[in-house]
Amino acid sequence: MTTSAELVKQLDAVGFPAAPEVVVKLSQLLHTDWVTAEQLAEVAMLDAGISARMLRLANSVYYRGRGVKSIAEAVLRVGIDGVRDVVYALSLMRALRPMQFAYRPYWRHCLAVAQTTQILQLRARKVAVPSTELHAAGLLHDIGMLVLDRTLGVGYGRILANAHEAARPLFEVEREMIGTDHADVGARLLEHWKLPDQLAQATAGHHDPLFGATPTAQLVYLADFVCNRHAVHHGTAYRPEACVPEIWDALGIAEAELPDILIEVDASLSKADAILAAAS
C-alpha cells in the first residue's frame, strides 16, 4: 500500500482539480456581512445545470412549490442553505466524481452533517459560530475522500473495504494504511482552492476535536458522530457507540440531549433527500 511520502507525491502528480467557479463565488459571497436573494441568483445562474436543478428543488413537494419560474423566486423559496447545498453538491459531483464508492450515500451523509451542525448550534451554550460558515464546513468535511479516491483508485477501494469489514472509523484505517487521512487531504484541497481558512481548519480538525480544533471543527465532529450513530454514513457501516466525552462540555450541550437531537436529525433527512433528488 502507498506510504505517506508516496501519497504526497501522487497528490502533487495528479494535481488538485481547479475549484468550480460557482463554488468560489458562492463561498466568497456567503462570507460577506449581508447577502441578498438577487446576489445568490446571479451566482446560481453562472451554471445552466445548477439553475435548472434549483428550479426543480423550489417546485418540489418538500418545499410545497408550484409555479416557481425564476431563479430569484427559487432562491427565496429554498433559502440560503438550499442554494448552498445544490451549488456545492452539483459542482463537486462534476469536479470529483467518485469511482470507489457511491456518491448518493456520500452526499446524503455530508448534507445530513451540515444540517445537524445547525441543530447542534442552537443547543450549544459555550460557542458561537456563524451559521453560513458552520453549514459549509459540515457540507465539505469529507471532501478529502473524493481526492483520495481520485488519487489512489482501487487502493482507496481497499481502504474502504477494510473499514467496512472491520466496522472501524475510516480515518483510523486511512492513517494505518497510508499515513494520513481524508481530513488532512481535504484541508489541503480547500487551501488550494483558497476557500476561507475556517473551512480548511474545520475539515482538518473534525476527527481530533480536543487538539487545537476550532469550535466549528468541534461542532462538525459532533454532527459527524450523531449522523454516523444514526446510521447516516457514507457507506462504511460504522456506527460509533460514543464520542469524545469532553466534547459535550466543551460545546455546552448536555449528553442527555442526544435522543432529542437524533429525532431532529431524522426529521431533517427529508430535506437532504429532496436536494439529492433535485441534483440527480
C-alpha positions as CSV (number, residue, x, y, z in Angstrom):
1,M,0.0,0.0,0.0
2,T,1.1,3.6,-0.6
3,T,3.2,5.2,2.1
4,S,2.5,8.7,3.3
5,A,5.5,10.2,1.4
6,E,4.5,8.4,-1.8
7,L,0.9,9.6,-1.4
8,V,2.1,13.2,-1.2
9,K,4.0,12.7,-4.5
10,Q,0.9,11.2,-6.0
11,L,-1.2,14.1,-4.9
12,D,1.3,16.5,-6.4
13,A,1.5,14.5,-9.6
14,V,-2.3,14.1,-10.1
15,G,-2.8,17.7,-9.2
16,F,-5.7,19.0,-7.2
17,P,-8.6,19.9,-9.5
18,A,-9.4,23.6,-10.0
19,A,-12.2,24.9,-7.8
20,P,-15.5,25.2,-9.7
21,E,-16.2,28.9,-10.4
22,V,-19.6,28.8,-8.8
23,V,-18.2,27.3,-5.6
24,V,-15.6,30.0,-5.3
25,K,-18.0,32.8,-5.9
26,L,-20.7,31.4,-3.6
27,S,-18.1,30.9,-0.8
28,Q,-16.9,34.5,-1.1
29,L,-20.5,35.8,-1.2
30,L,-21.6,33.8,1.9
31,H,-18.7,35.2,3.9
32,T,-19.8,38.8,3.4
33,D,-21.9,40.6,6.0
34,W,-25.1,40.7,4.0
35,V,-26.4,38.5,1.2
36,T,-29.4,39.2,-1.0
37,A,-31.6,36.8,-3.0
38,E,-30.5,38.6,-6.1
39,Q,-26.8,38.1,-5.4
40,L,-27.4,34.4,-4.8
41,A,-29.5,34.1,-8.0
42,E,-26.6,35.7,-10.0
43,V,-24.2,33.0,-8.8
44,A,-26.6,30.2,-9.5
45,M,-27.2,31.4,-13.0
46,L,-23.5,31.0,-13.8
47,D,-24.3,27.4,-14.5
48,A,-27.4,26.4,-16.5
49,G,-27.5,22.9,-15.0
50,I,-27.5,24.3,-11.5
51,S,-30.2,26.8,-12.4
52,A,-32.4,24.1,-13.7
53,R,-32.0,22.0,-10.6
54,M,-32.6,25.0,-8.4
55,L,-36.0,25.4,-10.1
56,R,-36.7,21.7,-9.7
57,L,-35.9,21.9,-6.0
58,A,-38.1,25.0,-5.5
59,N,-41.0,23.3,-7.2
60,S,-40.6,20.0,-5.2
61,V,-43.0,18.5,-2.8
62,Y,-40.6,19.2,0.1
63,Y,-40.9,23.0,-0.5
64,R,-44.6,22.7,-1.4
65,G,-43.6,24.5,-4.5
66,R,-45.6,25.2,-7.6
67,G,-45.2,27.7,-10.4
68,V,-41.7,28.9,-9.4
69,K,-40.3,30.1,-12.8
70,S,-37.3,32.4,-12.0
71,I,-34.0,31.7,-10.1
72,A,-34.7,34.7,-7.9
73,E,-38.0,33.2,-6.8
74,A,-36.3,29.8,-6.3
75,V,-33.7,31.3,-4.1
76,L,-36.4,32.9,-1.9
77,R,-38.2,29.6,-1.7
78,V,-35.3,27.3,-0.9
79,G,-33.3,29.8,1.2
80,I,-29.6,30.3,1.6
81,D,-28.9,26.8,2.8
82,G,-30.8,25.2,-0.1
83,V,-28.8,27.3,-2.6
84,R,-25.5,26.5,-1.0
85,D,-26.3,22.7,-0.9
86,V,-27.3,22.5,-4.5
87,V,-24.4,24.6,-5.8
88,Y,-21.7,22.8,-3.7
89,A,-23.1,19.3,-4.3
90,L,-23.7,19.7,-8.1
91,S,-20.4,21.4,-8.7
92,L,-18.3,18.9,-6.7
93,M,-20.1,15.9,-8.1
94,R,-18.9,17.0,-11.5
95,A,-15.4,18.0,-10.5
96,L,-14.6,14.9,-8.3
97,R,-17.0,12.1,-9.2
98,P,-16.1,9.1,-7.1
99,M,-15.0,5.7,-8.5
100,Q,-14.7,3.5,-5.5
101,F,-17.9,4.5,-3.6
102,A,-21.5,5.6,-4.4
103,Y,-21.9,9.4,-4.5
104,R,-25.5,9.3,-3.2
105,P,-24.8,7.9,0.3
106,Y,-21.7,10.1,0.5
107,W,-23.6,13.3,-0.3
108,R,-26.6,12.3,1.9
109,H,-24.1,12.0,4.8
110,C,-22.5,15.3,4.0
111,L,-25.8,17.1,3.7
112,A,-27.1,15.5,6.9
113,V,-23.9,16.6,8.8
114,A,-24.3,20.1,7.5
115,Q,-27.9,20.2,8.7
116,T,-27.0,18.6,12.0
117,T,-24.5,21.3,12.7
118,Q,-27.4,23.8,12.7
119,I,-29.3,21.6,15.1
120,L,-26.3,21.5,17.5
121,Q,-25.6,25.2,17.1
122,L,-29.0,26.0,18.6
123,R,-28.2,23.9,21.6
124,A,-24.5,24.9,22.1
125,R,-24.2,27.3,25.0
126,K,-20.4,27.8,25.1
127,V,-19.6,28.6,21.4
128,A,-20.8,31.0,18.8
129,V,-20.1,30.2,15.1
130,P,-21.6,32.0,12.1
131,S,-24.3,29.8,10.5
132,T,-23.1,30.1,7.0
133,E,-19.5,29.1,8.0
134,L,-20.8,26.1,10.0
135,H,-23.1,24.8,7.4
136,A,-20.4,25.0,4.7
137,A,-17.9,23.2,7.0
138,G,-20.4,20.4,7.6
139,L,-21.1,20.0,3.9
140,L,-17.4,19.9,2.9
141,H,-15.9,18.0,5.9
142,D,-15.3,14.7,4.0
143,I,-14.2,16.2,0.7
144,G,-10.8,14.6,1.2
145,M,-12.4,11.2,0.4
146,L,-13.1,12.4,-3.1
147,V,-9.4,13.4,-3.5
148,L,-8.1,10.1,-2.1
149,D,-10.5,8.2,-4.4
150,R,-9.2,10.2,-7.4
151,T,-5.6,9.7,-6.4
152,L,-5.4,6.1,-5.2
153,G,-8.1,4.5,-7.3
154,V,-8.6,0.8,-6.4
155,G,-6.2,1.3,-3.5
156,Y,-8.7,3.5,-1.9
157,G,-11.3,0.9,-2.6
158,R,-9.3,-1.5,-0.4
159,I,-9.2,1.1,2.4
160,L,-13.0,1.5,2.3
161,A,-13.5,-2.3,2.2
162,N,-11.2,-2.8,5.2
163,A,-13.0,-0.1,7.2
164,H,-16.4,-1.6,6.2
165,E,-15.4,-5.2,7.1
166,A,-13.8,-4.2,10.4
167,A,-16.6,-1.7,11.2
168,R,-14.0,0.8,12.2
169,P,-13.7,4.6,11.7
170,L,-12.5,5.3,8.1
171,F,-9.9,7.8,9.2
172,E,-8.2,5.3,11.5
173,V,-7.9,2.8,8.7
174,E,-6.6,5.5,6.3
175,R,-3.9,6.5,8.8
176,E,-2.8,2.9,9.3
177,M,-2.6,2.2,5.6
178,I,-1.4,5.4,4.0
179,G,-0.1,7.6,6.9
180,T,-2.7,10.3,6.5
181,D,-6.5,10.7,6.3
182,H,-9.2,12.3,4.4
183,A,-9.4,15.2,6.9
184,D,-5.9,16.3,6.2
185,V,-6.2,15.8,2.5
186,G,-9.5,17.6,2.3
187,A,-8.0,20.6,4.2
188,R,-5.2,20.7,1.6
189,L,-7.7,20.9,-1.2
190,L,-9.7,23.7,0.4
191,E,-6.4,25.6,0.9
192,H,-5.5,25.0,-2.7
193,W,-8.9,26.4,-3.7
194,K,-8.3,29.4,-1.5
195,L,-11.6,29.0,0.3
196,P,-11.9,30.7,3.7
197,D,-9.3,29.4,6.3
198,Q,-12.1,28.5,8.7
199,L,-13.4,25.8,6.3
200,A,-9.9,24.2,5.9
201,Q,-9.3,24.3,9.6
202,A,-12.7,22.7,10.3
203,T,-12.0,20.0,7.8
204,A,-8.6,19.3,9.1
205,G,-9.8,19.1,12.8
206,H,-13.1,17.3,12.5
207,H,-11.6,13.9,13.8
208,D,-9.4,15.5,16.6
209,P,-11.8,17.8,18.4
210,L,-9.7,18.4,21.5
211,F,-6.3,19.1,20.0
212,G,-6.4,22.7,18.8
213,A,-9.6,22.3,16.9
214,T,-11.8,25.3,16.3
215,P,-15.4,25.5,17.6
216,T,-16.5,24.9,14.1
217,A,-14.4,21.7,13.9
218,Q,-15.9,20.6,17.2
219,L,-19.4,21.1,16.0
220,V,-18.7,19.3,12.8
221,Y,-17.1,16.4,14.8
222,L,-20.2,16.1,16.9
223,A,-22.5,16.3,14.0
224,D,-20.5,13.6,12.2
225,F,-20.8,11.4,15.3
226,V,-24.5,12.0,15.5
227,C,-25.1,11.1,11.9
228,N,-22.9,8.0,12.0
229,R,-24.6,6.9,15.2
230,H,-27.9,7.3,13.4
231,A,-26.7,5.1,10.5
232,V,-26.4,8.1,8.1
233,H,-22.9,7.3,6.9
234,H,-21.1,7.3,3.6
235,G,-21.0,3.5,3.1
236,T,-18.6,2.2,5.7
237,A,-21.4,0.9,8.0
238,Y,-19.5,2.3,11.1
239,R,-21.9,3.2,13.9
240,P,-20.0,4.6,16.9
241,E,-21.3,3.9,20.4
242,A,-19.9,7.1,21.9
243,C,-17.9,10.2,21.0
244,V,-15.1,12.0,22.9
245,P,-16.9,12.7,26.2
246,E,-15.3,16.1,26.8
247,I,-16.8,17.5,23.7
248,W,-20.3,17.8,25.2
249,D,-19.0,20.1,27.9
250,A,-16.7,22.0,25.5
251,L,-19.7,22.9,23.4
252,G,-22.1,23.4,26.3
253,I,-24.5,20.6,25.2
254,A,-25.8,18.1,27.6
255,E,-25.2,14.5,26.5
256,A,-28.7,13.7,27.8
257,E,-30.0,15.7,24.8
258,L,-28.8,13.1,22.3
259,P,-32.1,11.3,21.9
260,D,-33.9,14.6,21.1
261,I,-31.1,15.6,18.7
262,L,-31.5,12.2,16.9
263,I,-35.2,12.9,16.4
264,E,-34.4,16.3,14.9
265,V,-31.8,14.8,12.6
266,D,-34.3,12.1,11.4
267,A,-36.8,14.8,10.6
268,S,-34.2,16.8,8.7
269,L,-33.3,13.9,6.3
270,S,-36.2,14.7,4.1
271,K,-34.5,17.9,3.1
272,A,-31.3,16.1,2.2
273,D,-33.3,13.6,0.1
274,A,-35.1,16.5,-1.7
275,I,-31.8,18.1,-2.6
276,L,-30.3,14.8,-3.9
277,A,-33.4,14.2,-5.9
278,A,-33.1,17.7,-7.5
279,A,-29.4,17.1,-8.1
280,S,-29.9,13.8,-9.9
